[in-house]
Amino acid sequence: MEEHKKKYVKYKNKYLKYKKTYLKNTIDGGNKEYNILIPDVWNKIKINDADLITLHNNSLNKLLIPSNINIENHHIFNKKIKNLNTVSNQKSSGRCWMFAGLNMLRNRFIKSYDLTDNFEFSQSYLFFWDKFEKMNYIIYLFEQLYEKNEPINGRIIEKIILNFIDDGGTWNMFENLIKKYGLIPKSVFPETYHTSNSNDINTILKKKLKEYLRDIYTGQLNKPRALKDIYLLLVKFFGKPPTEFNWEYMDKNDKYRIKKNLTIEKFTNMLKINLCDYICLLNDPRNEYGYTYSVEYLNNMVEGNEIKYLNVDMDIIKQVAKKSIDKNESIYFSCDVGQFLLNKNNILDTEIYNMEEFLNINFNLNKKERLLCYETQPTHAMVITGYNSVDSKINRWQIENSWGEKKNDDNGDTNGYYSMTDKWMDEYVFEIIVNKKYISDELKKKWNQDIRHRFPLWDPFGTLA
């Protein structure tokens, strides 16, 4: 017993000596020599009561809207494309990229056939085939990676199995789907509960993918059976896509119309748009401008076009966007939508929240550093439909979103359209899809270059928006 007492006294004295040395070298709660936190240091820091009263029981964003921001002016635009669409609604799904692509196309289709502004192409139809193609593509990737001796729990497989079957996508995936499966009206293949609420089907497909992964690595996969099971699952959740149909609709003059015995091909040809005319301009300040980039493995179709970006500075992106709007063509774009979003008023503005002053902190990463540190990534796709210019300088852009009209007192008459300041565009917009006719011959040549570098899947641009 005496021996244990001696050891206790020895360790107690050692701790007290260590604590005394630590406190001696402590500066403002930190330490130059030690990495261990000592509670006595932090317990002595004085706390302002206002820090507990003001923020402790209130939402941060509700406390941060500055009074000097004129919110109403954000939704004034002196240049917009003609005949704006009625805002669509992706509901509880991650199909923003699909909605953005279809929203960009439908404005011209509406004009060509004298349709009402609430006409929509069937998002459910493309969603069905995207899920089916993605499952086939993922199984194909697993087979390829198995042959390359990639560990079953390796980083690449982890990224694929956790993220690829989710609802997100890219422009090239959208292009792949339309080239192979075409388009149909929403009235012919409407929304189901599960196209608008995709959590259930995604959960089941992920479970099946893990079984297929196991079967590939144990040599037991019956691929034809697996694909049949996937197809039947999608039919149960989404319905069976049609191959022929009659399209009935009311035109903008409220006259009944019907087009009989349409096939997918016939209807798609009515669109009269060549998606090969469109390219993706990227703003990635980490990498050299004027070159093309891609992302390893990122696709939704075995035979699909590889994702491709031409990296340019933001001034070029803005110039091209303006040209397109001036010619009455809206623009697909992707961004980090959660940054400085005042959702109840449909505003994206870097100055809408006075967070740094309120919290007495400083956020000082620039766009390049945010990408390097995984502080930002493309999370959402929308459509640019207009801009506001003062003294020949654009100060904000009008955005068609796919989150519904959200009619309430906070939104006024925005009808689901959003406002994005030019500064916000600089910081949080990453890519636009634009017709090649709006870019210079020099950029066209650069677009036709071979891909210079492929980012790994875990790069910020490996995200499915």
C-alpha positions as CSV (number, residue, x, y, z in Angstrom):
1,M,0.0,0.0,0.0
2,E,2.9,2.3,0.8
3,E,4.4,1.7,-2.6
4,H,1.1,2.8,-4.4
5,K,1.0,5.9,-2.2
6,K,4.6,6.8,-3.3
7,K,3.6,6.4,-6.9
8,Y,0.6,8.6,-6.5
9,V,2.6,11.4,-4.9
10,K,5.2,11.1,-7.6
11,Y,2.7,11.4,-10.4
12,K,0.8,14.2,-8.6
13,N,4.0,16.3,-8.3
14,K,4.9,15.6,-11.9
15,Y,1.5,16.9,-13.0
16,L,1.6,20.0,-10.8
17,K,5.1,20.8,-12.2
18,Y,3.9,20.3,-15.8
19,K,0.8,22.4,-15.1
20,K,2.9,25.2,-13.7
21,T,5.3,25.1,-16.7
22,Y,2.3,25.1,-19.1
23,L,0.6,28.1,-17.5
24,K,3.9,30.0,-17.5
25,N,4.2,29.6,-21.3
26,T,0.5,30.1,-22.1
27,I,-0.4,33.1,-24.2
28,D,-4.1,33.9,-24.7
29,G,-5.2,30.3,-24.1
30,G,-2.6,28.8,-26.5
31,N,0.8,27.3,-25.9
32,K,4.1,27.4,-27.8
33,E,5.4,24.1,-26.4
34,Y,2.6,21.8,-25.6
35,N,-0.4,20.5,-27.6
36,I,-2.6,19.5,-24.6
37,L,-5.4,21.7,-23.5
38,I,-5.6,22.7,-19.8
39,P,-9.1,23.4,-18.5
40,D,-7.9,26.0,-16.0
41,V,-6.7,28.3,-18.7
42,W,-10.0,28.3,-20.6
43,N,-12.2,28.5,-17.6
44,K,-10.7,31.9,-16.7
45,I,-11.6,33.5,-20.1
46,K,-14.3,36.1,-19.6
47,I,-17.5,35.7,-21.6
48,N,-19.7,38.6,-22.6
49,D,-23.3,38.0,-21.5
50,A,-24.6,39.3,-24.8
51,D,-22.8,36.4,-26.6
52,L,-25.1,34.0,-24.7
53,I,-28.3,36.0,-24.9
54,T,-28.2,37.1,-28.5
55,L,-27.1,34.0,-30.4
56,H,-27.5,31.2,-27.9
57,N,-31.2,30.7,-28.6
58,N,-31.6,32.2,-32.1
59,S,-30.9,31.1,-35.6
60,L,-27.6,32.7,-36.9
61,N,-29.0,33.6,-40.3
62,K,-32.1,35.4,-38.8
63,L,-29.8,37.6,-36.8
64,L,-27.5,38.6,-39.7
65,I,-29.6,40.4,-42.3
66,P,-28.2,43.9,-42.3
67,S,-30.7,46.8,-42.4
68,N,-28.7,48.7,-45.1
69,I,-29.5,46.1,-47.8
70,N,-32.4,47.1,-50.0
71,I,-33.8,43.6,-50.7
72,E,-36.6,44.8,-53.0
73,N,-34.2,46.1,-55.6
74,H,-32.6,42.7,-56.0
75,H,-35.4,41.6,-58.3
76,I,-35.3,44.4,-60.7
77,F,-33.7,43.5,-64.1
78,N,-33.5,45.7,-67.2
79,K,-32.6,42.8,-69.5
80,K,-34.4,39.4,-69.5
81,I,-35.1,36.8,-72.1
82,K,-38.6,36.9,-73.5
83,N,-41.4,34.7,-72.3
84,L,-40.0,33.4,-69.0
85,N,-41.0,29.9,-67.9
86,T,-43.3,29.2,-65.0
87,V,-40.8,27.9,-62.4
88,S,-40.7,24.1,-62.1
89,N,-40.2,22.1,-58.9
90,Q,-37.8,19.3,-58.4
91,K,-39.3,18.7,-54.9
92,S,-37.5,16.3,-52.6
93,S,-35.0,15.0,-55.2
94,G,-31.6,16.1,-56.4
95,R,-32.5,16.5,-60.0
96,C,-31.5,20.1,-60.3
97,W,-29.1,19.4,-63.2
98,M,-31.9,17.7,-65.1
99,F,-34.4,20.5,-64.4
100,A,-31.8,23.2,-65.3
101,G,-31.1,21.5,-68.7
102,L,-34.8,21.0,-69.5
103,N,-35.6,24.6,-68.4
104,M,-32.9,25.9,-70.7
105,L,-34.5,24.0,-73.6
106,R,-38.2,24.4,-73.0
107,N,-38.3,28.2,-73.4
108,R,-37.5,27.9,-77.1
109,F,-39.8,24.9,-77.5
110,I,-42.7,26.8,-75.9
111,K,-42.1,29.7,-78.3
112,S,-41.9,27.4,-81.4
113,Y,-45.2,25.7,-80.7
114,D,-47.3,28.5,-79.1
115,L,-47.4,26.7,-75.8
116,T,-48.3,28.1,-72.4
117,D,-45.4,29.0,-70.2
118,N,-46.0,26.1,-67.8
119,F,-45.2,23.4,-70.4
120,E,-42.5,21.0,-69.1
121,F,-40.7,18.1,-70.6
122,S,-40.9,14.9,-68.5
123,Q,-38.3,14.9,-65.8
124,S,-39.5,11.5,-64.6
125,Y,-38.7,10.0,-68.0
126,L,-35.1,11.1,-68.0
127,F,-34.8,10.2,-64.3
128,F,-35.9,6.6,-65.0
129,W,-33.3,6.1,-67.7
130,D,-30.6,8.0,-65.7
131,K,-31.0,5.6,-62.8
132,F,-31.0,2.6,-65.0
133,E,-27.9,3.8,-66.9
134,K,-26.1,4.8,-63.8
135,M,-26.6,1.3,-62.2
136,N,-25.3,-0.4,-65.3
137,Y,-22.3,2.1,-65.5
138,I,-21.4,1.5,-61.8
139,I,-21.5,-2.3,-62.2
140,Y,-19.3,-1.8,-65.2
141,L,-16.8,0.3,-63.2
142,F,-16.7,-2.3,-60.4
143,E,-15.8,-4.9,-63.0
144,Q,-13.1,-2.7,-64.4
145,L,-11.7,-1.9,-61.0
146,Y,-11.7,-5.5,-59.9
147,E,-9.7,-6.4,-63.0
148,K,-7.2,-3.6,-62.0
149,N,-6.9,-5.2,-58.5
150,E,-8.5,-2.2,-56.8
151,P,-9.2,-3.1,-53.2
152,I,-13.0,-3.7,-52.5
153,N,-12.7,-1.0,-49.7
154,G,-10.5,1.3,-51.7
155,R,-11.1,5.1,-51.9
156,I,-12.3,5.0,-55.5
157,I,-14.9,2.3,-54.9
158,E,-16.0,4.0,-51.7
159,K,-16.6,7.3,-53.6
160,I,-18.5,5.5,-56.3
161,I,-20.7,3.4,-54.1
162,L,-21.6,6.2,-51.7
163,N,-22.4,9.0,-54.3
164,F,-22.9,7.8,-57.9
165,I,-26.4,6.5,-57.6
166,D,-27.6,9.7,-55.9
167,D,-29.8,12.0,-58.0
168,G,-27.1,14.5,-59.0
169,G,-25.5,14.9,-62.4
170,T,-23.7,17.0,-64.9
171,W,-24.3,18.6,-68.3
172,N,-22.6,15.7,-70.2
173,M,-24.9,13.2,-68.4
174,F,-27.9,15.3,-69.5
175,E,-26.6,15.3,-73.0
176,N,-26.0,11.5,-72.9
177,L,-29.5,10.8,-71.9
178,I,-31.2,13.0,-74.5
179,K,-29.0,11.6,-77.3
180,K,-29.9,8.1,-76.4
181,Y,-33.5,8.3,-75.0
182,G,-34.9,11.6,-76.3
183,L,-37.6,13.7,-74.7
184,I,-41.3,13.4,-74.1
185,P,-43.9,15.8,-72.6
186,K,-44.4,15.7,-68.8
187,S,-48.1,15.0,-69.4
188,V,-47.3,11.8,-71.1
189,F,-45.0,10.5,-68.2
190,P,-45.8,12.6,-65.1
191,E,-44.3,12.7,-61.7
192,T,-44.8,9.8,-59.2
193,Y,-44.3,10.0,-55.5
194,H,-40.9,8.4,-55.9
195,T,-39.6,10.6,-58.7
196,S,-40.4,13.6,-56.4
197,N,-39.2,11.9,-53.3
198,S,-36.2,9.8,-54.3
199,N,-34.9,8.7,-50.9
200,D,-36.6,5.3,-50.9
201,I,-35.4,4.2,-54.4
202,N,-31.9,5.5,-53.7
203,T,-31.7,3.5,-50.5
204,I,-32.7,0.3,-52.2
205,L,-30.4,0.8,-55.2
206,K,-27.4,1.4,-52.9
207,K,-28.2,-1.8,-51.0
208,K,-28.3,-3.7,-54.3
209,L,-25.1,-2.1,-55.5
210,K,-23.2,-3.3,-52.5
211,E,-24.5,-6.9,-53.2
212,Y,-23.3,-6.6,-56.8
213,L,-19.9,-5.3,-55.6
214,R,-19.6,-8.4,-53.4
215,D,-20.7,-10.7,-56.2
216,I,-18.1,-9.2,-58.6
217,Y,-15.3,-9.6,-56.1
218,T,-16.4,-13.2,-55.4
219,G,-17.0,-14.1,-59.0
220,Q,-20.7,-14.7,-58.6
221,L,-22.4,-11.8,-60.4
222,N,-25.2,-12.7,-62.8
223,K,-25.3,-9.4,-64.7
224,P,-28.3,-10.0,-66.9
225,R,-30.4,-11.0,-63.9
226,A,-29.1,-7.9,-62.0
227,L,-30.1,-5.5,-64.8
228,K,-33.5,-7.1,-65.1
229,D,-34.1,-6.7,-61.3
230,I,-33.0,-3.1,-61.5
231,Y,-35.3,-2.3,-64.4
232,L,-38.3,-3.9,-62.7
233,L,-37.6,-2.0,-59.5
234,L,-37.6,1.3,-61.4
235,V,-40.9,0.4,-63.1
236,K,-42.4,-0.3,-59.7
237,F,-41.3,3.1,-58.4
238,F,-41.5,5.3,-61.5
239,G,-43.8,3.5,-63.9
240,K,-42.9,2.1,-67.4
241,P,-41.7,4.8,-69.9
242,P,-43.8,4.9,-73.1
243,T,-42.4,4.4,-76.6
244,E,-45.4,5.8,-78.5
245,F,-48.0,8.3,-77.4
246,N,-50.6,10.9,-78.3
247,W,-49.8,14.4,-77.1
248,E,-52.8,16.5,-76.1
249,Y,-52.4,20.1,-74.9
250,M,-53.9,23.5,-74.8
251,D,-52.0,26.2,-76.7
252,K,-51.4,29.8,-75.4
253,N,-54.6,30.9,-77.1
254,D,-56.5,28.2,-75.1
255,K,-57.2,26.0,-78.2
256,Y,-57.1,22.3,-77.9
257,R,-54.4,20.5,-79.8
258,I,-53.4,16.9,-80.3
259,K,-50.5,15.2,-82.1
260,K,-51.2,11.5,-82.6
261,N,-49.0,8.5,-82.8
262,L,-45.8,10.2,-81.8
263,T,-42.6,8.2,-81.2
264,I,-39.8,9.4,-78.9
265,E,-37.7,10.2,-82.0
266,K,-40.5,12.2,-83.7
267,F,-41.2,14.3,-80.6
268,T,-37.5,14.9,-79.9
269,N,-36.9,16.1,-83.4
270,M,-39.5,18.8,-82.9
271,L,-37.0,20.5,-80.5
272,K,-34.6,21.4,-83.4
273,I,-31.6,21.9,-81.1
274,N,-28.3,20.2,-81.5
275,L,-26.7,19.6,-78.1
276,C,-23.3,19.1,-79.7
277,D,-23.3,22.9,-80.3
278,Y,-23.0,23.5,-76.5
279,I,-19.8,23.5,-74.5
280,C,-18.9,23.8,-70.8
281,L,-16.8,26.8,-69.6
282,L,-15.3,26.3,-66.2
283,N,-13.8,28.7,-63.7
284,D,-11.2,26.9,-61.6
285,P,-8.5,29.3,-60.4
286,R,-6.4,26.4,-59.1
287,N,-5.5,25.3,-62.7
288,E,-4.2,27.1,-65.7
289,Y,-6.7,28.8,-68.0
290,G,-7.1,28.0,-71.6
291,Y,-6.9,24.2,-71.2
292,T,-9.5,21.4,-71.0
293,Y,-10.1,19.3,-68.0
294,S,-12.2,16.3,-66.9
295,V,-12.9,14.0,-63.9
296,E,-11.9,10.4,-63.7
297,Y,-14.8,7.9,-63.9
298,L,-17.5,10.6,-63.7
299,N,-20.3,9.6,-66.0
300,N,-23.7,8.0,-66.2
301,M,-23.4,5.8,-69.2
302,V,-20.9,3.2,-70.4
303,E,-20.8,4.7,-74.0
304,G,-21.5,8.2,-72.8
305,N,-19.4,11.3,-73.7
306,E,-16.7,12.1,-71.2
307,I,-17.2,15.2,-69.1
308,K,-15.2,18.1,-70.5
309,Y,-14.5,21.6,-69.2
310,L,-12.6,24.5,-70.8
311,N,-11.1,26.5,-68.0
312,V,-11.4,30.3,-68.4
313,D,-11.4,33.3,-66.1
314,M,-14.7,34.8,-64.8
315,D,-14.6,37.8,-67.1
316,I,-15.0,35.5,-70.2
317,I,-17.8,33.5,-68.5
318,K,-19.7,36.8,-67.8
319,Q,-19.1,38.1,-71.4
320,V,-20.4,34.9,-72.9
321,A,-23.4,34.8,-70.6
322,K,-24.3,38.4,-71.5
323,K,-24.1,37.6,-75.2
324,S,-26.4,34.6,-74.8
325,I,-29.0,36.6,-72.8
326,D,-28.9,39.4,-75.4
327,K,-29.8,36.9,-78.0
328,N,-32.7,35.6,-75.9
329,E,-31.0,32.3,-74.9
330,S,-30.9,31.3,-71.3
331,I,-27.8,29.6,-69.8
332,Y,-27.3,26.5,-67.7
333,F,-24.8,27.0,-64.8
334,S,-23.6,25.3,-61.6
335,C,-22.7,26.9,-58.3
336,D,-22.4,26.5,-54.6
337,V,-25.9,27.6,-53.8
338,G,-25.7,27.3,-50.0
339,Q,-23.3,30.2,-49.7
340,F,-24.8,33.5,-48.6
341,L,-28.3,32.4,-49.7
342,L,-31.3,34.4,-48.3
343,N,-33.8,31.7,-49.2
344,K,-36.9,33.4,-48.1
345,N,-36.3,36.3,-50.4
346,N,-34.6,34.3,-53.2
347,I,-31.3,36.2,-53.0
348,L,-27.7,35.2,-53.5
349,D,-25.5,38.0,-52.2
350,T,-22.1,37.9,-50.5
351,E,-23.1,40.9,-48.4
352,I,-26.5,39.8,-47.3
353,Y,-25.2,38.4,-44.1
354,N,-22.9,40.4,-41.9
355,M,-21.4,37.3,-40.3
356,E,-17.8,38.3,-39.8
357,E,-18.6,41.5,-37.9
358,F,-21.3,39.9,-35.8
359,L,-19.2,36.9,-34.7
360,N,-15.9,39.0,-34.6
361,I,-14.2,36.5,-36.9
362,N,-12.7,36.7,-40.3
363,F,-13.2,34.4,-43.3
364,N,-10.4,35.2,-45.7
365,L,-10.1,32.2,-48.1
366,N,-10.3,33.2,-51.8
367,K,-12.0,31.1,-54.5
368,K,-8.8,29.2,-55.3
369,E,-8.1,28.5,-51.6
370,R,-11.7,27.4,-51.0
371,L,-11.5,24.8,-53.7
372,L,-8.1,23.6,-52.4
373,C,-9.4,23.3,-48.9
374,Y,-12.8,21.7,-49.8
375,E,-14.7,24.7,-48.5
376,T,-16.7,25.0,-51.8
377,Q,-17.9,22.9,-54.6
378,P,-20.7,22.9,-57.2
379,T,-23.8,21.8,-55.4
380,H,-26.7,23.0,-57.6
381,A,-27.6,23.8,-61.2
382,M,-29.9,26.6,-62.3
383,V,-30.5,28.8,-65.4
384,I,-29.5,32.4,-66.0
385,T,-32.4,34.3,-67.6
386,G,-31.5,38.0,-67.3
387,Y,-29.3,40.7,-65.8
388,N,-29.4,44.2,-64.5
389,S,-26.9,46.7,-65.9
390,V,-26.1,50.2,-64.5
391,D,-23.7,52.5,-66.4
392,S,-22.9,49.5,-68.7
393,K,-21.8,47.4,-65.7
394,I,-23.8,44.3,-64.6
395,N,-24.6,44.3,-60.9
396,R,-26.9,41.3,-60.7
397,W,-28.3,38.3,-62.6
398,Q,-31.8,36.9,-62.8
399,I,-32.0,33.1,-62.1
400,E,-34.6,30.5,-62.9
401,N,-34.5,27.9,-60.1
402,S,-36.3,24.6,-59.8
403,W,-37.6,24.9,-56.2
404,G,-41.1,25.9,-57.1
405,E,-42.8,29.3,-57.1
406,K,-42.9,29.6,-53.3
407,K,-45.6,32.2,-53.3
408,N,-45.6,34.1,-50.0
409,D,-45.2,37.6,-48.6
410,D,-41.4,37.2,-48.3
411,N,-40.9,36.5,-52.0
412,G,-43.3,39.2,-53.3
413,D,-43.7,38.7,-57.1
414,T,-40.5,36.8,-57.8
415,N,-42.5,33.7,-58.7
416,G,-39.6,31.4,-57.8
417,Y,-37.0,33.3,-59.7
418,Y,-33.8,34.2,-57.8
419,S,-31.4,37.2,-57.9
420,M,-27.6,36.6,-57.9
421,T,-25.3,39.6,-57.4
422,D,-22.3,39.9,-59.8
423,K,-19.9,39.6,-56.8
424,W,-21.6,36.3,-55.7
425,M,-21.2,35.1,-59.3
426,D,-17.4,35.8,-59.1
427,E,-17.1,33.7,-55.9
428,Y,-19.5,30.8,-56.2
429,V,-20.3,30.1,-59.9
430,F,-18.1,27.5,-61.4
431,E,-19.4,26.6,-64.9
432,I,-21.8,27.6,-67.6
433,I,-23.1,25.8,-70.6
434,V,-23.2,28.0,-73.7
435,N,-23.7,27.7,-77.5
436,K,-20.3,27.7,-79.3
437,K,-21.5,30.6,-81.5
438,Y,-21.1,33.0,-78.6
439,I,-17.4,32.2,-78.0
440,S,-14.4,33.4,-79.9
441,D,-12.6,31.3,-82.5
442,E,-9.6,31.2,-80.2
443,L,-11.7,29.6,-77.5
444,K,-13.2,27.1,-80.0
445,K,-9.7,25.9,-80.8
446,K,-8.9,25.5,-77.2
447,W,-12.1,23.6,-76.6
448,N,-11.0,21.1,-79.3
449,Q,-7.8,20.4,-77.5
450,D,-7.2,17.0,-75.9
451,I,-8.0,16.9,-72.2
452,R,-5.0,18.1,-70.3
453,H,-5.7,16.7,-66.9
454,R,-8.4,14.5,-65.2
455,F,-9.2,15.4,-61.6
456,P,-9.7,12.5,-59.2
457,L,-13.2,11.6,-58.1
458,W,-12.8,13.3,-54.7
459,D,-11.9,16.6,-56.3
460,P,-14.6,19.3,-55.7
461,F,-15.5,19.0,-59.4
462,G,-16.2,15.3,-58.8
463,T,-19.4,16.4,-57.1
464,L,-22.7,15.6,-58.8
465,A,-24.7,18.8,-58.5
